[in-house]
Amino acid sequence: MAAITVTIPEEFKYVGLALVSTQWLLFMQYRNVMAARTKYNVQFPQMYADKAEMDVNKDKYLFNCVQRTHQNTLENLPLLYTSTIIVGLRYPILSAALCGSWVVGKYAYSRTYWSGNPNPRTNPVYIVFSLVPLLGLTLTTTYIALGWAFGGLLA
């Protein structure tokens, strides 16, 4: 079995910086969830307010919007982290830019969703700065991985 040599480019430091920016996004979302728990009186271990609670109290619906934003971000992070790191090994500046752009888009997504609008996917900032970069990272990751798997045929 042949070994693969991985060289980490000098610009990979920007990839690290972009990944750290996701932690600040998560911290902001976490603080908002905790504040909403207190404000809207949703106690642990309850993750979301149920439909009956929301029918009686619109504040419970707003809590669910704040909680769902955080949960959606957590659901996307494995794809974002894997893609950002793999693409960063070959194209570190592109990778860092796309990851950073995703954070900006996810912030726009969060602000829209927290307002009680559960359809932030219509926010053009979210589409341009979050969905498009994530798709770009995913496609580039696939290209790189196929190159690794098939002995550089695509490299």
C-alpha positions in Angstrom: 0.0 0.0 0.0 1.4 3.4 -1.0 1.6 6.2 1.4 0.0 9.6 0.8 2.0 12.7 1.7 0.0 15.6 2.9 1.6 19.0 2.8 -0.1 21.7 4.8 0.3 25.0 2.9 1.4 28.1 4.8 -1.9 29.8 4.0 -3.7 27.1 6.0 -3.6 29.4 9.0 -6.5 31.3 7.3 -8.5 28.1 7.3 -8.0 27.9 11.0 -9.1 31.4 11.5 -12.3 30.8 9.4 -13.1 27.7 11.5 -12.6 29.7 14.7 -15.2 32.2 13.4 -17.8 29.4 13.5 -17.2 29.1 17.3 -18.1 32.7 17.8 -21.3 32.2 15.7 -22.2 29.2 17.9 -21.4 31.2 21.1 -23.8 34.0 20.0 -26.5 31.5 19.1 -26.0 29.6 22.4 -26.3 32.9 24.4 -29.5 33.7 22.5 -31.0 30.2 23.2 -30.2 30.6 26.9 -31.7 34.1 27.0 -34.8 32.9 25.2 -35.2 30.0 27.7 -35.3 32.5 30.5 -37.4 35.1 28.7 -40.0 32.6 27.4 -39.8 30.2 30.4 -38.8 27.0 28.6 -37.1 24.8 31.1 -34.5 22.1 30.7 -34.5 19.3 29.5 -37.3 20.4 27.1 -35.6 21.1 23.8 -38.6 22.8 22.1 -42.0 24.1 23.1 -44.7 21.7 21.9 -47.5 22.7 19.6 -50.0 23.0 22.5 -47.8 25.5 24.2 -47.3 27.5 21.1 -51.0 27.7 20.4 -51.5 29.2 23.9 -48.4 31.5 23.9 -46.7 33.0 20.8 -43.6 33.5 22.9 -43.0 29.7 22.9 -43.0 29.9 19.1 -40.3 32.6 19.2 -38.3 30.4 21.5 -38.5 27.5 19.0 -37.3 29.8 16.3 -34.2 30.7 18.3 -33.6 27.1 19.3 -34.1 25.9 15.7 -31.5 28.3 14.4 -28.9 27.0 16.7 -29.8 23.4 16.0 -29.7 23.9 12.2 -26.2 25.4 12.5 -25.0 22.3 14.5 -26.5 20.1 11.9 -24.4 21.8 9.1 -21.1 21.9 11.0 -19.8 18.4 10.2 -20.2 19.0 6.4 -18.7 22.5 6.8 -15.7 21.4 8.9 -14.8 18.4 6.8 -15.1 20.3 3.5 -13.2 23.4 4.8 -10.3 21.3 6.0 -10.1 19.1 2.9 -10.4 22.0 0.5 -8.0 24.0 2.6 -5.2 21.5 2.0 -5.2 22.3 -1.6 -6.9 25.8 -1.9 -6.5 27.4 1.6 -7.5 30.9 0.6 -10.6 29.7 -1.2 -11.5 27.4 1.6 -11.1 30.1 4.3 -13.1 32.6 2.2 -16.0 30.2 1.6 -16.1 29.1 5.3 -16.0 32.8 6.4 -18.7 33.6 3.9 -20.8 30.7 5.3 -20.6 32.3 8.8 -21.8 35.7 7.5 -24.7 34.0 5.7 -25.5 31.9 8.8 -25.6 35.1 10.9 -28.1 36.6 8.4 -30.1 33.4 8.6 -30.1 33.6 12.4 -31.2 37.2 12.5 -34.1 36.5 10.1 -35.2 33.3 11.9 -35.1 34.9 15.4 -37.6 37.5 14.3 -40.2 34.8 14.0 -39.9 34.3 10.3 -39.2 30.5 9.9 -38.3 30.8 6.3 -35.0 32.6 6.2 -33.9 30.7 3.1 -35.5 33.5 1.2 -33.0 36.0 2.6 -30.6 36.7 -0.3 -27.7 37.3 2.1 -28.2 33.7 3.4 -28.4 32.2 -0.1 -25.4 34.0 -1.5 -23.2 33.9 1.6 -24.1 30.5 3.1 -25.8 28.1 0.7 -23.6 28.8 -2.3 -20.3 28.6 -0.4 -21.4 25.3 1.2 -22.2 23.9 -2.2 -18.8 25.1 -3.5 -17.0 23.5 -0.7 -18.9 20.2 -1.1 -18.2 20.1 -4.9 -14.5 20.9 -4.4 -14.2 18.4 -1.7 -15.7 15.7 -4.0 -13.2 16.7 -6.7 -10.2 16.5 -4.4 -11.4 13.2 -2.8 -11.9 11.6 -6.3 -8.4 12.7 -7.2 -7.0 11.0 -4.1 -9.1 7.8 -4.7 -8.1 7.5 -8.3 -4.4 8.2 -8.2 -4.5 11.8 -9.2 -6.5 11.3 -12.4 -8.4 14.4 -11.5 -5.6 16.3 -9.8 
